[in-house]
Amino acid sequence: MKILVCDPISPKGIALLQQRPEFQVVVLPKRLSEAELLPLVADVVAMVVRSETKVTRKVIEAAPLLRVVGRAGVGIDNVDVEAATQRGVVVMNTPGGNTISTAELSFTMILGLARKVPQAHGSMAAGKWDRKQFQGVELAGKTLGVLGMGRIGTEVARRALAFGMKVVGYDPFLTEARAKALGVELAADLDAVYREADFITVHMPVTEQTRGMLNTAAFAKMKPGVRIVNCARGEIIVENDLIAALDSGKVAGAGLDVFIVEPLAADHPFRKHPGITLTPHLGASTEEAQEKCGIEVAEVITGYLLTGEVRNAVNLPYLDAKTYEQVKPYLILGEKIGKLLAQLAPPQVDRLHVTYGGKAQELPNIDPVTRAVVLGFLSRASVKDLNNVNVRSIAATLGLTVEEKRSSEPVTFNEWLHVQAFNGSEKVISAGGTFFGSPNNPRIVRLYSTPVEIPISGTMLLLTNKDRPGIVGHLGTLLGKHNVNIASMSLSRDTADGDAFTVLNLDSEPPAAVLAELQQDDCIRNVKVVKL
């Protein structure tokens, strides 16, 4: 089996591959373009890359024998995962290899900003001696805000505590108990971090919620003289807004390792700004991180090719083909229920309980379905590179306990998947789902302990309303006025003239004006929009 090592990885990783007689290992001497790769992959079974080589759809289509792509690192932006999945190619990464290296670089940035070390060095190198210009601040007694308390954010917090800093962590999925164990104060929301933090470090993935989150409005809520560090993703910061905040003095300094467009343009205004410390995406650029990633990528590729073991896969659950076909409908249902609960549950959920009833409790392997539920639930969390392989360990890191049970108790439906979310001993929300007619027709049939019938796709508008005549017409008229079409509707009430629970599946997201008008109606409350 031919393995093509496209980018430089640790010699120890290459040696692990070469020692297997089943493998023919070819190490490319330099990075090749797409056109140069095409004729070389015709007989390749596995490819090993870092961030340089692009494994595009054309490359994947030109490699009929390709079974696995191993990324020595975390991000998989350079691999067309959709194309790989369509071709049955497993994509694996090494999510733990760069945790310490990125955490240390982030804290190096914090120290450099506190004492203006890069700027002072530049002044000295220019022949100057200007002590007053580079007066800094001490870290002891200062507050560090950590946005995203995953693996890397946790390691940064530990280092800050060792320097005598107070650490305030923001992460919707970090529980109070876990924060207390780490010695971190759990922030109720982002505004709490902005108000308190002298330094803010970002460790979040790019999502719909985090893209551009550090903008003019966010900077306005921060302490004067705050210092910002970003070694996560460049898209999280609105670059022009950061420059304006630096120029105004609101932000005293910024340390950036990542950028919206990389490499950073030669004429980018960041390069000339005296308040910014720049590094060229060095988060994983240590000997130790590269060695860990190189060894780990060799191990996961070897395990997959020789035994079929799937580790750190981003596009395939650990299942044999027969079992996968049995559980596939439940994977879809479970992930959708998880996403639904994630958008409706209050913060600090610390336990999920998944119950399998009817035919569902007869599944040969329920673990992948539980993982799908948790994957959906954590999909809106500040977790980088989350997948169904690492989802349980990440949940544990965040203090989220996951329980599962096969129940033989009688149920209303032939098969039943029910998920409850708890904060301590208090159940805060639950949802149940089943299939109508066929496994291709999943439905939510219970929400907030209320019977419903909801297709699980697209945009949903949920609200509680007084059970009065004309409410359905009122909703339809209001949405129609804003050109929003209703695809389906589910109505449920407790008693006549009491409260009703209404769920509308919509063809498009309702504009803010619709939500505002609904929230002003005395007969309507708990208006929420969910996107699945």
SVG drawing of the C-alpha trace seen along z (x, -y; Angstrom):
<svg xmlns="http://www.w3.org/2000/svg" viewBox="-62 -58 84 64">
<polyline fill="none" stroke="black" stroke-width="0.4" points="0.0,0.0 1.4,-3.3 1.5,-6.2 2.3,-9.7 3.8,-12.1 3.1,-15.4 4.4,-17.9 7.2,-17.7 6.3,-15.8 8.4,-14.4 11.0,-11.8 9.7,-9.6 6.3,-9.6 7.8,-8.7 9.9,-5.9 6.7,-4.4 5.2,-4.1 8.4,-2.8 8.8,-0.1 5.6,1.6 6.4,4.0 2.9,3.5 3.6,-0.1 5.5,-1.8 6.2,-5.3 7.0,-8.1 8.1,-11.4 7.8,-14.4 10.8,-16.7 8.7,-19.8 5.1,-21.0 3.4,-20.4 0.5,-22.2 -2.8,-20.5 -1.6,-20.0 1.6,-18.5 -0.1,-16.1 -2.7,-14.7 -0.3,-12.3 1.2,-11.1 -1.9,-9.9 -3.2,-7.4 -2.0,-4.4 -1.9,-6.1 -3.9,-4.5 -3.1,-7.2 -2.0,-10.8 -0.3,-12.6 -0.4,-16.4 0.0,-19.3 -1.5,-22.7 0.5,-23.4 -0.7,-20.7 -4.3,-21.1 -6.3,-17.9 -8.9,-19.1 -11.8,-17.4 -9.7,-17.0 -6.9,-15.3 -9.4,-13.0 -11.0,-12.1 -7.6,-11.4 -6.9,-8.8 -9.2,-5.9 -7.4,-3.8 -7.3,-6.5 -8.8,-5.3 -7.5,-7.8 -6.1,-11.4 -4.2,-12.0 -3.7,-15.7 -0.7,-16.2 -2.5,-18.9 -5.9,-20.1 -7.4,-22.2 -8.6,-20.5 -9.3,-23.6 -6.9,-22.3 -8.9,-19.1 -12.1,-18.9 -13.9,-16.8 -17.2,-16.7 -15.5,-15.3 -13.6,-12.8 -16.9,-11.7 -18.6,-11.3 -15.8,-9.1 -15.7,-7.1 -12.3,-8.5 -11.8,-8.8 -10.2,-12.1 -8.4,-12.0 -6.6,-14.7 -4.5,-14.9 -6.4,-17.2 -4.2,-16.9 -0.8,-17.5 -0.7,-21.3 -2.6,-22.0 0.5,-22.9 2.3,-24.7 -0.7,-27.0 -1.3,-27.6 2.3,-28.6 2.3,-30.9 -0.9,-32.6 0.7,-33.2 3.9,-34.4 1.7,-37.0 0.1,-38.0 3.6,-38.5 4.8,-40.4 1.9,-42.8 2.2,-43.4 5.9,-44.4 6.0,-45.6 8.9,-43.3 8.7,-43.1 8.5,-46.9 11.3,-47.5 13.5,-45.1 12.8,-46.9 13.7,-50.2 17.0,-48.7 17.8,-47.2 17.4,-50.6 20.0,-52.0 17.7,-53.7 17.4,-53.7 13.9,-54.8 12.9,-53.2 9.9,-55.5 8.2,-54.7 8.0,-51.0 6.7,-51.1 4.5,-48.0 2.1,-46.4 2.4,-43.4 0.2,-40.4 -0.2,-39.7 -3.6,-40.9 -4.9,-41.4 -7.9,-39.7 -7.6,-37.4 -10.8,-36.7 -10.6,-33.4 -13.1,-33.0 -13.5,-29.3 -12.5,-26.9 -11.6,-23.9 -8.2,-22.1 -6.2,-25.2 -8.2,-27.7 -7.9,-25.5 -4.1,-25.3 -3.8,-29.1 -5.9,-29.5 -3.6,-27.3 -0.6,-29.4 -2.4,-32.6 -3.3,-31.4 0.4,-30.5 1.2,-34.2 -1.2,-35.4 -3.9,-36.4 -7.7,-36.1 -9.2,-34.1 -12.7,-34.6 -13.8,-32.0 -16.6,-32.2 -18.0,-29.0 -21.7,-28.2 -20.9,-24.5 -18.5,-24.9 -20.2,-23.9 -19.8,-25.6 -18.3,-22.5 -15.7,-22.2 -14.8,-25.9 -14.4,-25.6 -12.1,-22.7 -9.9,-24.7 -9.9,-27.7 -11.7,-29.8 -14.6,-32.1 -17.4,-31.2 -18.8,-34.3 -22.5,-34.4 -22.1,-36.0 -19.6,-37.8 -20.4,-41.2 -19.2,-40.1 -15.8,-39.2 -15.7,-42.5 -16.4,-44.5 -13.8,-42.7 -10.9,-41.6 -7.6,-43.4 -6.5,-40.8 -8.7,-38.8 -7.5,-35.7 -9.6,-33.9 -9.8,-30.1 -13.0,-29.6 -13.7,-28.1 -15.2,-30.1 -19.0,-29.6 -22.0,-31.7 -21.9,-33.1 -18.2,-33.8 -17.4,-35.1 -16.6,-38.8 -17.6,-38.7 -14.8,-41.0 -16.0,-44.2 -16.6,-47.8 -19.6,-47.0 -17.6,-44.4 -14.6,-46.8 -16.9,-49.5 -18.0,-47.2 -14.4,-46.5 -12.2,-48.2 -10.1,-51.0 -6.6,-49.7 -7.6,-46.1 -5.1,-43.9 -6.3,-41.2 -4.7,-37.9 -5.9,-35.7 -4.1,-32.5 -7.4,-30.7 -8.9,-32.0 -8.5,-35.3 -12.1,-35.6 -13.2,-36.1 -11.8,-39.7 -13.1,-42.4 -9.7,-43.7 -10.6,-47.4 -12.5,-47.6 -9.5,-46.4 -7.3,-49.0 -9.8,-51.8 -9.9,-50.6 -6.1,-50.6 -6.0,-54.1 -8.5,-55.4 -6.6,-53.9 -9.6,-51.7 -7.4,-48.7 -3.8,-49.1 -2.3,-46.3 -3.0,-43.1 -1.1,-39.9 -2.2,-38.1 -1.0,-34.8 -3.9,-34.2 -5.6,-36.4 -8.6,-36.4 -6.4,-36.0 -3.1,-34.1 -0.3,-34.8 -0.9,-38.4 -0.6,-40.9 2.7,-42.8 0.8,-46.1 -1.7,-45.1 -2.1,-47.9 -1.4,-45.4 2.2,-45.3 2.9,-49.0 0.8,-49.4 2.9,-50.0 0.4,-48.4 0.2,-45.0 2.5,-42.0 2.4,-39.7 3.5,-36.1 3.0,-34.0 0.6,-31.3 3.1,-29.7 0.5,-28.0 1.7,-24.5 5.2,-25.4 7.3,-23.7 9.5,-20.7 7.4,-18.9 4.1,-19.6 5.3,-18.6 6.7,-15.4 3.5,-14.6 1.4,-15.3 3.8,-13.3 3.7,-10.3 -0.1,-10.4 -0.9,-10.8 1.3,-7.7 -0.5,-5.7 -4.0,-6.6 -3.2,-5.8 -1.6,-2.5 -4.5,-1.5 -7.0,-2.2 -5.2,-0.6 -4.2,2.6 -7.0,3.2 -9.9,0.9 -9.7,-1.1 -11.0,-4.6 -9.5,-7.2 -9.8,-11.0 -12.0,-10.7 -13.9,-13.9 -16.3,-12.3 -17.0,-8.7 -18.3,-7.1 -16.5,-4.1 -18.8,-1.5 -18.8,1.6 -20.9,1.4 -23.8,3.5 -24.3,1.7 -23.9,-1.7 -26.9,-1.0 -29.0,-0.1 -28.1,-3.2 -27.9,-5.7 -31.4,-7.1 -30.9,-7.5 -27.7,-9.3 -29.6,-12.0 -32.5,-12.1 -30.1,-12.2 -27.9,-15.0 -31.0,-17.1 -32.5,-16.7 -29.1,-17.7 -29.0,-20.8 -32.6,-21.7 -31.9,-21.4 -28.6,-23.4 -30.6,-26.3 -33.4,-26.1 -31.6,-25.1 -30.3,-27.6 -26.5,-27.9 -24.6,-25.6 -26.3,-22.3 -24.2,-19.7 -25.9,-16.4 -27.6,-14.9 -29.7,-11.7 -30.5,-9.8 -33.2,-7.1 -33.8,-4.5 -37.3,-2.9 -39.2,-0.5 -37.2,0.8 -34.5,-1.8 -33.5,0.0 -32.7,3.1 -30.0,1.3 -26.7,3.4 -24.7,0.3 -26.2,-2.9 -22.9,-4.7 -22.7,-6.3 -26.2,-7.6 -25.4,-9.1 -22.4,-10.7 -24.5,-12.2 -26.8,-13.7 -23.9,-15.2 -22.3,-16.3 -25.5,-18.2 -25.7,-19.7 -22.1,-20.9 -22.3,-22.1 -23.0,-25.7 -20.3,-25.6 -16.9,-27.1 -15.2,-23.8 -12.6,-23.7 -12.6,-20.7 -15.4,-18.8 -16.2,-15.4 -18.0,-12.3 -14.8,-10.6 -13.7,-13.2 -17.1,-14.4 -17.3,-12.4 -13.9,-13.5 -14.6,-17.1 -18.0,-16.8 -16.1,-15.5 -13.6,-18.4 -16.5,-20.8 -18.0,-19.1 -20.9,-17.7 -22.0,-14.2 -23.6,-12.0 -25.8,-9.1 -27.7,-6.6 -30.3,-4.0 -32.1,-1.2 -35.7,-1.2 -38.1,1.7 -41.0,-0.4 -44.0,-0.7 -43.9,-3.7 -46.4,-5.3 -44.3,-4.9 -42.6,-1.9 -39.2,-3.5 -38.4,-6.4 -35.3,-8.5 -35.7,-10.9 -33.1,-13.4 -33.3,-15.2 -31.0,-18.1 -30.2,-18.8 -28.6,-21.5 -27.8,-19.6 -30.9,-17.6 -33.2,-20.0 -34.5,-19.0 -34.4,-22.1 -35.6,-20.8 -36.3,-17.6 -37.2,-16.5 -38.3,-13.2 -38.3,-11.9 -39.4,-9.0 -40.0,-8.2 -43.3,-8.5 -43.8,-5.7 -40.1,-5.3 -36.6,-6.0 -36.4,-8.8 -39.2,-10.7 -38.0,-11.7 -40.1,-13.9 -39.9,-15.6 -43.0,-14.4 -42.4,-15.8 -40.8,-19.1 -41.0,-20.8 -43.0,-17.7 -45.6,-18.8 -46.8,-16.6 -45.9,-18.1 -45.3,-17.0 -42.3,-18.8 -40.3,-18.0 -36.7,-18.4 -35.2,-20.6 -34.9,-24.3 -36.1,-27.2 -38.6,-26.9 -40.4,-29.6 -41.5,-28.5 -43.8,-30.5 -46.3,-30.1 -49.6,-31.9 -53.0,-32.3 -55.4,-29.9 -57.7,-32.3 -59.6,-32.4 -57.7,-34.0 -54.2,-33.4 -53.3,-31.2 -54.6,-33.7 -52.7,-36.5 -49.5,-34.6 -50.0,-33.8 -50.9,-37.4 -47.9,-38.7 -45.5,-36.3 -47.1,-36.8 -46.7,-40.6 -43.0,-40.0 -43.0,-37.4 -42.2,-34.5 -44.0,-31.3 -45.2,-28.6 -44.2,-25.1 -46.0,-23.3 -47.5,-24.0 -47.8,-22.1 -50.3,-23.3 -50.7,-21.9 -52.6,-23.3 -53.0,-22.4 -56.7,-23.4 -59.3,-25.3 -58.7,-29.1 -55.4,-28.2 -51.9,-28.3 -51.0,-26.8 -47.6,-25.8 -47.1,-26.7 -44.3,-25.6 -44.1,-26.8 -41.7,-25.4 -40.8,-28.3 -39.2,-28.5 -37.0,-31.3 -35.8,-33.0 -38.2,-35.6 -36.9,-39.1 -36.3,-41.0 -39.4,-43.1 -41.5,-39.9 -39.9,-38.9 -40.3,-42.3 -44.0,-42.5 -44.6,-39.1 -42.7,-39.9 -44.9,-43.0 -48.1,-41.0 -49.5,-40.4 -50.9,-37.1 -47.6,-35.7 -44.4,-34.9 -41.2,-32.8 -40.6,-33.6 -37.6,-31.7 -36.1,-30.9 -34.3,-27.6 -32.3,-26.6 -31.7,-23.0"/>
</svg>
